[in-house]
Amino acid sequence: MTHMTRVRTSAPALGALSAAALLVALAAPTASAHPGPAPARIPFTQATVTAAGTPGTYEISWQAPGTRHVAVRAGGRTVASGGPTGKVTVTGLPAHADRQWFDLVPDHGRGLHLADRLIKLDGAVNFRDAGGYRTRDGHWVKMGEVYRSDALDKLTDADLAKLKRLGITTDYDLRTATERGSAPDRVPAGTRYVVADVLAGSDMTTTMPTTEAGAVAMMTDGEKFMVSGATAKSAYRKVFSGLTTGNGTLFHCTAGKDRTGWANAALLTALGVPRDTVTADYLASNDYRAKANAAALASMTPEQAKVYKPLLDVRAEYLNSGFDEVRDAFGSFRAYEKEALGLDARGLAELRRELLV
C-alpha cells in the first residue's frame, strides 16, 4: 500500500529549546574505526521531531547554518525538503510504527537520524530516549542507546514486545525495596535486571511534609542526597559503569523525574551538553506527566493538593540544588564524575566515544 504524504513547510527563526519542544531524537552512525579522512562535520545546530495529534503526522524542524538545502527522508524516500532553517509537517506515514525515524540530509556535511523522543506505551507515560542533544563542541548524543522511564510494573504485553523490538537489554531499577516489592518491574524476556537503589537506607521518604514550603525543602534536600549520599553515589556508579557495555540501557524510578532526572542530568553534563539544555530535558517531565499529575491532585482536597504539588513537580530549583551540591561537596563536576560516578579520564573518554557522534 502506498502512503500519500503531504508536506507543509515554513522557515521561522527558531529560538532556544523549551520543555514543550523536547520531543527530539538525534543521531547518526558512528565514524569508521578504519584509518582515513576525518568524518564530516555535522552542520545542524538544532533539530526536532514531534509526533502530532494525528497518527502518522510529524513536525520536523532544524537549523543548519552554512547549508543551502536539507532533504528529509523517511522509509527510504524524500518526504520534505527545505533550506538552512526549516519547519515541515509530514503526514500519511505508518500510523502504528514502533518509532518513526527520519534522516535529515544536508547538501554537505554529515546528516542526522531523528525520531520523536517519547516512546508511547500503554503502561508508562514518561518513557523516552535519553539522548538527542547537541554538545557545546558540536557533537550529538546518540539516540536509541540509553532510555529513561517511570515505573514499569504496568507495562502491557504489547509494551514488552515493543521494548523487545527496540532492543532494551539492561534495566537499572533506581527504586527502594518497598517500591520494588509493591510494584515489580515488567521487562522483556532476557533483559538483565539490576537493582541500583538510590535512597537505600535513607530517611528521605519516611516523613511526609505538612506544608508547601516543607514539600519544596524535601525535594531540594532529596536532590542534594542524590549527589552526595553514600547509597546514591553507589547506585549511580553502578549505572554509569554499564552505560558503555552495549546499547539498549534503561534506568528508571517511580515517576521517572527525580532519581531518574538526576541520572540523565549527570549523563548529559558528562557528555558536554549545555546546562540550559540539561535543565529543559529535566523539566520536560512536567509535560509528559501533566495528565497523571492533574488526576492525582484532583483526588485531593485543595489543602492537600497545595502541599502535594511540589512533590509531583520538577522545578529548576530542585535540579539547581543538585548542581550546587556538586560544587559544595566536590568542587567541580569533573571531580564529582571521578569521585562519585567512578569516571576517570579513561572512563569518561570511553563514555563519550560510545554515546557521542
RODO-2510 file (C-alpha; in nm, 4 decimals, decimal comma):
residues 357
     n   res          X          Y          Z
     1     m     0,0000     0,0000     0,0000
     2     t     0,1367     0,3414    -0,0911
     3     h     0,1106     0,6121     0,1736
     4     m     0,0325     0,9603     0,0494
     5     t     0,2478     1,2258     0,2140
     6     r     0,1522     1,5915     0,2358
     7     v     0,4160     1,8423     0,3379
     8     r     0,3705     2,1922     0,4787
     9     t     0,6910     2,3920     0,5082
    10     s     0,7954     2,7167     0,6634
    11     a     1,1224     2,8652     0,7813
    12     p     1,0765     3,0526     1,1077
    13     a     1,3595     3,1783     1,3219
    14     l     1,3876     2,9073     1,5880
    15     g     1,4722     3,0041     1,9440
    16     a     1,6204     2,8127     2,2334
    17     l     1,4918     2,4700     2,3322
    18     s     1,1828     2,4735     2,5521
    19     a     1,0396     2,1902     2,7572
    20     a     0,7353     2,1780     2,5309
    21     a     0,9552     2,1187     2,2264
    22     l     1,1695     1,8463     2,3726
    23     l     1,0481     1,5541     2,1655
    24     v     1,3796     1,5353     1,9874
    25     a     1,5785     1,2411     1,8674
    26     l     1,9108     1,2994     1,7009
    27     a     2,1864     1,0637     1,5963
    28     a     2,3977     0,9388     1,3096
    29     p     2,6184     0,6340     1,2510
    30     t     2,9476     0,6251     1,4348
    31     a     3,2654     0,7030     1,2492
    32     s     3,4541     0,4145     1,0924
    33     a     3,7258     0,2606     1,3031
    34     h     3,9464     0,2272     0,9920
    35     p     4,2105     0,4913     0,9215
    36     g     4,1015     0,7590     0,6770
    37     p     3,9906     1,1181     0,6462
    38     a     3,8271     1,2819     0,9464
    39     p     3,4473     1,2469     0,9397
    40     a     3,2491     1,5358     0,8017
    41     r     3,1190     1,7925     1,0458
    42     i     2,7518     1,7843     1,1430
    43     p     2,6150     2,1239     1,0342
    44     f     2,2950     2,1056     1,2392
    45     t     2,2779     2,3248     1,5490
    46     q     1,9146     2,2341     1,6252
    47     a     1,6706     1,9678     1,5095
    48     t     1,3499     1,8230     1,6500
    49     v     1,0896     1,5652     1,5587
    50     t     0,7489     1,5865     1,7238
    51     a     0,4608     1,3455     1,6710
    52     a     0,1455     1,5456     1,6033
    53     g    -0,2012     1,4577     1,7292
    54     t    -0,2993     1,2784     1,4093
    55     p    -0,1407     0,9311     1,3770
    56     g     0,1253     0,9238     1,1078
    57     t     0,1797     1,3009     1,1225
    58     y     0,5073     1,4571     1,2359
    59     e     0,6583     1,8024     1,2631
    60     i     1,0293     1,8311     1,1882
    61     s     1,2319     2,1478     1,2386
    62     w     1,6013     2,2230     1,2013
    63     q     1,8752     2,4829     1,1805
    64     a     2,1830     2,4048     0,9723
    65     p     2,3826     2,7270     0,9199
    66     g     2,6042     2,7274     0,6134
    67     t     2,3989     2,4738     0,4192
    68     r     2,1781     2,5549     0,1224
    69     h     1,9486     2,2524     0,1125
    70     v     1,8281     1,9873     0,3573
    71     a     1,6304     1,6805     0,2485
    72     v     1,4062     1,4971     0,4951
    73     r     1,3835     1,1259     0,4250
    74     a     1,1633     0,8552     0,5795
    75     g     1,1264     0,4936     0,4756
    76     g     1,3899     0,5314     0,2046
    77     r     1,2271     0,8242     0,0237
    78     t     1,2366     1,2012     0,0426
    79     v     0,9223     1,3322     0,2130
    80     a     1,0162     1,7005     0,2532
    81     s     1,2956     1,9482     0,1958
    82     g     1,3984     2,2999     0,2835
    83     g     1,6821     2,5436     0,3287
    84     p     1,9266     2,6020     0,6144
    85     t     1,6366     2,6738     0,8507
    86     g     1,3160     2,4797     0,8080
    87     k     0,9988     2,3505     0,9644
    88     v     0,7851     2,0921     0,7885
    89     t     0,4788     1,8825     0,8623
    90     v     0,4767     1,5338     0,7112
    91     t     0,1538     1,3310     0,7011
    92     g     0,0480     0,9890     0,5771
    93     l     0,3272     0,7861     0,7361
    94     p     0,2536     0,4482     0,9000
    95     a     0,0321     0,5172     1,1984
    96     h     0,1367     0,2234     1,4159
    97     a     0,5134     0,2104     1,3751
    98     d     0,7070     0,1424     1,6967
    99     r     0,9095     0,4519     1,6182
   100     q     0,9159     0,6643     1,3039
   101     w     1,2692     0,7646     1,2086
   102     f     1,3743     1,0479     0,9777
   103     d     1,7053     1,1238     0,8107
   104     l     1,7981     1,4894     0,7721
   105     v     2,0435     1,5049     0,4834
   106     p     2,2290     1,8336     0,4206
   107     d     2,3875     1,9273     0,0883
   108     h     2,7231     1,8999     0,2626
   109     g     2,8402     1,7622     0,5952
   110     r     2,7040     1,4762     0,7981
   111     g     2,3347     1,4040     0,8416
   112     l     2,1196     1,3198     1,1426
   113     h     1,8886     1,0270     1,2213
   114     l     1,5820     1,1578     1,4056
   115     a     1,2718     1,0352     1,5850
   116     d     1,0220     1,1607     1,8378
   117     r     1,1881     1,1294     2,1778
   118     l     0,8811     0,9863     2,3530
   119     i     0,8243     0,6111     2,3311
   120     k     0,4460     0,5726     2,3517
   121     l     0,3451     0,2855     2,5788
   122     d     0,0153     0,1807     2,7339
   123     g     0,1660     0,1300     3,0786
   124     a     0,4120     0,4200     3,1157
   125     v     0,3904     0,7915     3,0383
   126     n     0,7497     0,9108     3,0793
   127     f     0,9461     0,6527     2,8794
   128     r     1,1788     0,8443     2,6484
   129     d     1,5114     0,8436     2,4773
   130     a     1,7804     0,9918     2,6988
   131     g     1,9863     1,1296     2,4137
   132     g     1,9384     1,3517     2,1157
   133     y     2,1105     1,6724     2,2200
   134     r     2,3939     1,8793     2,0790
   135     t     2,7020     1,9266     2,2939
   136     r     2,8920     2,2504     2,3359
   137     d     3,1607     2,1349     2,0911
   138     g     2,9203     2,0293     1,8144
   139     h     2,8833     1,6561     1,8831
   140     w     2,5407     1,4947     1,9259
   141     v     2,4289     1,2439     2,1882
   142     k     2,3265     0,9267     2,0069
   143     m     1,9669     0,8117     2,0065
   144     g     1,8476     0,4547     2,0536
   145     e     2,1222     0,3782     2,3069
   146     v     2,0018     0,4890     2,6526
   147     y     1,6437     0,5292     2,7771
   148     r     1,4824     0,6742     3,0897
   149     s     1,1396     0,5951     3,2298
   150     d     0,8870     0,5990     3,5089
   151     a     0,7637     0,2749     3,6716
   152     l     0,7457    -0,0369     3,4551
   153     d     0,5065    -0,2504     3,6598
   154     k     0,2020    -0,1639     3,4454
   155     l     0,3582    -0,2396     3,1063
   156     t     0,1301    -0,4485     2,8859
   157     d     0,2350    -0,7478     2,6795
   158     a     0,2243    -0,5201     2,3742
   159     d     0,4550    -0,2758     2,5545
   160     l     0,7005    -0,5528     2,6328
   161     a     0,7004    -0,6648     2,2709
   162     k     0,7724    -0,3078     2,1604
   163     l     1,0618    -0,2729     2,4050
   164     k     1,1995    -0,6044     2,2844
   165     r     1,1941    -0,4730     1,9272
   166     l     1,3611    -0,1511     2,0419
   167     g     1,6476    -0,3590     2,1796
   168     i     1,6218    -0,2981     2,5552
   169     t     1,8916    -0,5195     2,7091
   170     t     1,9529    -0,3870     3,0631
   171     d     1,7146    -0,2376     3,3208
   172     y     1,8554    -0,0381     3,6139
   173     d     1,5901    -0,0042     3,8846
   174     l     1,6637     0,3037     4,0993
   175     r     1,3742     0,2434     4,3431
   176     t     1,3671     0,1368     4,7067
   177     a     1,2976    -0,2176     4,8250
   178     t     0,9434    -0,1174     4,9248
   179     e     0,8726     0,0239     4,5789
   180     r     1,0202    -0,2789     4,4065
   181     g     0,8204    -0,5170     4,6232
   182     s     0,4851    -0,3477     4,5727
   183     a     0,5284    -0,2801     4,2010
   184     p     0,7853    -0,5182     4,0482
   185     d     0,9210    -0,4375     3,7037
   186     r     0,7885    -0,5987     3,3888
   187     v     1,0624    -0,6143     3,1273
   188     p     1,1136    -0,8136     2,8065
   189     a     1,2351    -1,1700     2,8485
   190     g     1,6134    -1,1842     2,8501
   191     t     1,6576    -0,8299     2,9837
   192     r     1,9245    -0,8020     3,2519
   193     y     1,7703    -0,6590     3,5692
   194     v     1,9962    -0,4608     3,8036
   195     v     1,8956    -0,3028     4,1362
   196     a     2,0598     0,0389     4,1861
   197     d     1,8731     0,1704     4,4909
   198     v     1,9489     0,5420     4,5192
   199     l     1,7710     0,6002     4,8524
   200     a     1,8572     0,2716     5,0249
   201     g     1,8843     0,3244     5,3988
   202     s     1,7969     0,6944     5,3865
   203     d     1,5041     0,8621     5,5612
   204     m     1,4115     1,0764     5,2620
   205     t     1,0586     0,9379     5,2269
   206     t     0,9727     0,8311     5,5806
   207     t     0,8156     1,1599     5,6938
   208     m     0,5808     1,3403     5,4598
   209     p     0,5746     1,7225     5,4659
   210     t     0,2782     1,9111     5,6099
   211     t     0,3338     2,2465     5,4360
   212     e     0,4087     2,3601     5,0823
   213     a     0,7450     2,5029     5,1956
   214     g     0,8253     2,1730     5,3638
   215     a     0,7495     1,9855     5,0419
   216     v     0,9829     2,2095     4,8415
   217     a     1,2551     2,1642     5,1046
   218     m     1,2078     1,7872     5,0870
   219     m     1,2642     1,7931     4,7122
   220     t     1,5738     2,0134     4,7237
   221     d     1,7223     1,8130     5,0102
   222     g     1,6480     1,4937     4,8189
   223     e     1,8335     1,6271     4,5146
   224     k     2,1366     1,7005     4,7311
   225     f     2,1265     1,3460     4,8697
   226     m     2,1266     1,2108     4,5143
   227     v     2,4605     1,3843     4,4656
   228     s     2,6464     1,3164     4,7887
   229     g     2,4537     1,0430     4,9728
   230     a     2,6567     0,7233     5,0063
   231     t     2,3882     0,4930     4,8635
   232     a     2,3158     0,7389     4,5828
   233     k     2,6796     0,7512     4,4785
   234     s     2,6963     0,3727     4,4835
   235     a     2,3776     0,3383     4,2771
   236     y     2,4717     0,5904     4,0107
   237     r     2,8240     0,4493     3,9886
   238     k     2,6657     0,1145     3,9088
   239     v     2,4520     0,2701     3,6327
   240     f     2,7386     0,4629     3,4763
   241     s     2,9624     0,1565     3,4775
   242     g     2,7117    -0,0116     3,2460
   243     l     2,6488     0,2695     3,0003
   244     t     2,9365     0,1712     2,7732
   245     t     2,8784    -0,2039     2,7731
   246     g     2,6175    -0,2024     2,4982
   247     n     2,3107    -0,0233     2,3695
   248     g     1,9575    -0,0628     2,4952
   249     t     2,0265     0,0508     2,8524
   250     l     1,7307     0,1718     3,0591
   251     f     1,7199     0,3379     3,4018
   252     h     1,4033     0,4304     3,5885
   253     c     1,2383     0,5110     3,9206
   254     t     0,8687     0,5527     4,0052
   255     a     0,7781     0,8818     3,8373
   256     g     1,0848     0,8953     3,6129
   257     k     1,1620     1,2506     3,7192
   258     d     1,3771     1,2797     4,0347
   259     r     1,6206     0,9893     4,0741
   260     t     1,5915     0,9269     3,7010
   261     g     1,6072     1,3001     3,6308
   262     w     1,9382     1,3396     3,8107
   263     a     2,0804     1,0301     3,6395
   264     n     2,0106     1,1796     3,2985
   265     a     2,1229     1,5291     3,4002
   266     a     2,4534     1,3836     3,5174
   267     l     2,4890     1,1806     3,1981
   268     l     2,4180     1,4732     2,9657
   269     t     2,6504     1,7002     3,1619
   270     a     2,9307     1,4452     3,1473
   271     l     2,8812     1,4265     2,7701
   272     g     2,9153     1,8035     2,7332
   273     v     2,5531     1,9087     2,6822
   274     p     2,4928     2,2742     2,7854
   275     r     2,3306     2,3375     3,1223
   276     d     2,0196     2,5084     2,9772
   277     t     1,9532     2,2035     2,7579
   278     v     2,0026     1,9702     3,0548
   279     t     1,7525     2,1752     3,2526
   280     a     1,4994     2,1714     2,9682
   281     d     1,5242     1,7923     2,9448
   282     y     1,4738     1,7662     3,3210
   283     l     1,1682     1,9952     3,3179
   284     a     1,0070     1,8008     3,0329
   285     s     0,8726     1,5518     3,2889
   286     n     0,6170     1,8198     3,3800
   287     d     0,4761     1,7907     3,0276
   288     y     0,4895     1,4125     2,9983
   289     r     0,3348     1,3632     3,3425
   290     a     0,0830     1,6503     3,3229
   291     k    -0,2266     1,4316     3,2861
   292     a    -0,1254     1,1847     3,5586
   293     n    -0,0299     1,4643     3,7969
   294     a    -0,3556     1,6511     3,7380
   295     a    -0,5547     1,3359     3,8121
   296     a    -0,3645     1,2810     4,1367
   297     l    -0,4205     1,6387     4,2541
   298     a    -0,7892     1,6278     4,1589
   299     s    -0,8403     1,3412     4,4045
   300     m    -0,7213     1,5553     4,6975
   301     t    -0,8662     1,8417     4,8928
   302     p    -0,7307     2,1856     4,7923
   303     e    -0,5248     2,1990     5,1105
   304     q    -0,3716     1,8570     5,0457
   305     a    -0,3065     1,9381     4,6811
   306     k    -0,1189     2,2552     4,7745
   307     v     0,1229     2,0532     4,9868
   308     y     0,1496     1,7613     4,7464
   309     k     0,2002     1,9537     4,4203
   310     p     0,5702     2,0314     4,4819
   311     l     0,6296     1,6573     4,5205
   312     l     0,4755     1,5883     4,1797
   313     d     0,6560     1,8718     4,0029
   314     v     1,0046     1,9006     3,8676
   315     r     1,1389     2,2515     3,9143
   316     a     1,4600     2,4207     3,8131
   317     e     1,5340     2,4950     4,1776
   318     y     1,5372     2,1205     4,2516
   319     l     1,7922     2,0464     3,9798
   320     n     1,9950     2,3557     4,0696
   321     s     2,0239     2,2323     4,4280
   322     g     2,1859     1,9171     4,2905
   323     f     2,4412     2,1126     4,0902
   324     d     2,5017     2,3365     4,3932
   325     e     2,5724     2,0235     4,5978
   326     v     2,8206     1,9081     4,3330
   327     r     3,0063     2,2377     4,3740
   328     d     2,9896     2,2396     4,7544
   329     a     3,0746     1,8713     4,8122
   330     f     3,3176     1,8052     4,5259
   331     g     3,4362     2,1426     4,3990
   332     s     3,3614     2,0729     4,0329
   333     f     3,1539     1,8460     3,8148
   334     r     3,4695     1,6784     3,6875
   335     a     3,5620     1,5881     4,0461
   336     y     3,2076     1,4565     4,1008
   337     e     3,2360     1,2386     3,7914
   338     k     3,5591     1,0874     3,9185
   339     e     3,4854     1,0559     4,2912
   340     a     3,1122     0,9746     4,2884
   341     l     3,0447     0,8192     3,9476
   342     g     3,3765     0,6389     3,9088
   343     l     3,4539     0,8080     3,5765
   344     d     3,8274     0,8632     3,5499
   345     a     3,9726     1,0213     3,2356
   346     r     3,9749     0,6896     3,0530
   347     g     3,6183     0,6049     3,1564
   348     l     3,4889     0,9457     3,0536
   349     a     3,6610     0,9194     2,7174
   350     e     3,5055     0,5764     2,6646
   351     l     3,1596     0,7071     2,7591
   352     r     3,1892     0,9904     2,5108
   353     r     3,3255     0,7619     2,2412
   354     e     3,0288     0,5271     2,2799
   355     l     2,7486     0,7799     2,3154
   356     l     2,8563     1,0783     2,1022
   357     v     2,8771     1,1239     1,7272
***
